[in-house]
């Protein structure tokens, strides 16, 4: 009986990392925790604590100000594929909110893990913000 319990414990511990760390950003609901943001037009970086909740095929929620401000975008398209957020890769979502389009690129590279929000609109000055991601859950 004791051996069975130990075997069960070993199996659970081996399976734990894959269960606790969702792999596929195209199918798993993930929360991306940001610690800083860089405005890519001015190249100014400052602290920014916020979260992005990606619900593939549905929405992206951008949570700011300790949860008191949430902006929801509809996902209207996906470019690319990325099987595991633990590996290098990227995927881009086409987003829509209040009749305006934007994009969100999720990526892991040798430089780190990032979410880039591009709010560019034809003929308007808009921002492109790159968030450094500390963790994903």
N, C-alpha and C positions, 0 to 999 in steps of 0.2 A: 504493500500500500504506500509506503514512504517513497519508494522508487517511482511509482506512478505520479505522485504529487510533484516530485522533483522534475520529472519529464514534462509534465504539464507546465510548470513554472518556466522551464527552459524554452518551451515552444512559445509561450506567451511573450517572454522577453525578446525572443528573436523576431516575432511578428510585430512587436510594439512600434519600432521606428517607422515601418511602412504604414501602419494604421494611423499614427499620430502626425505624419507628415504627408498630406495629400500630394500626389505626384502630378497629376495632369491638369494644367490650368484651363483646358478646354472642356473639362467635364466636372471638376470639383468646385464647390463654393469655397473661395479662399479670402482671407483677410490679410491685406498687405499693410504692414505698419511702417510708416515713414518717420524719419528723424530730421531730415533737412530737405530744402528745396532750392533749386537753382533756376533762375529765370534765364533761359538760353538766349534771349535777345540782349540782355544787359550783362550776362555772365556773373550776376550777383547771387551768392549763396547765403542762406540764412536758416536758422533752426525752424523746423515746421513739424509739429507732431500732429499727424492725421492718419486716417486709415482709408483704404479702398477695399470695398467688399465686391468681389467679382462673382456674379451669378451667371455662368456661361449660357448664352442663348436667350438671356432675359435682360438683366440690368447690371449696372455698376453703381454702387453707392459711394460717394466721397464724403467721409465723416470728418468734420472739423470742429474746433472750439469745444473739445472734450465731449463731443456728442451732441452739443446743442444746435449744430448746423449740419444738415445732411442734404446733399444734392444728388438726385437720382437721374441717371442717364439710361436710355433704352439702348441696348446693343442691336445694331442693324446689320452688322456684318463682321466677319472675321477673316484676317489675312495671315497665313502662315500656320505652322503647327509646332507644338512644343510638348513633348511627352512627359517631361519631368522637370519641375522647378528646381530640383537639386542639380541639374545639369545646365550647361550653357545652352541658351536658346532664346527665342523671342516669339511673340505673337502680338498682333495689333487688332484692336477692336474699333470698328466704326461706331460712333455714338450719335445719339440724337436727343436734344432737350429743348423744349419750347420752340420747335421749328428750326433750330440751329444745329449744324453738324460739327463734330469734333472727332478726334481720334485719341486712343489710349494705347500706348505701346508698353508691354510688359517684357522685361528682358533681364537675363543674367549673362554677364560677360566676365572677363578677367578683371574688369574694373569694379565689379560689384553687381548688386541687384537694384533695378530701377523701374519706376513707373513714369512714363512721359506723357503728359497731357498737352495736346496741341489744339488750341482753340481758334486757329487761323480761320478768318473769313475773308472772302474776296473784297478788296478795297477798304479794309478796316485794319487798324492797328490792334492786334490781339497778341496774347501771350502764349509762349510755349514753356511749360514748367516741367522740370525733371526732378522727381523725388527719389532720394536715396532710401531704400527699404532696409530696415533693420531685421525684420522677421516676417514670416508667413505662418498663418495658422488656418 
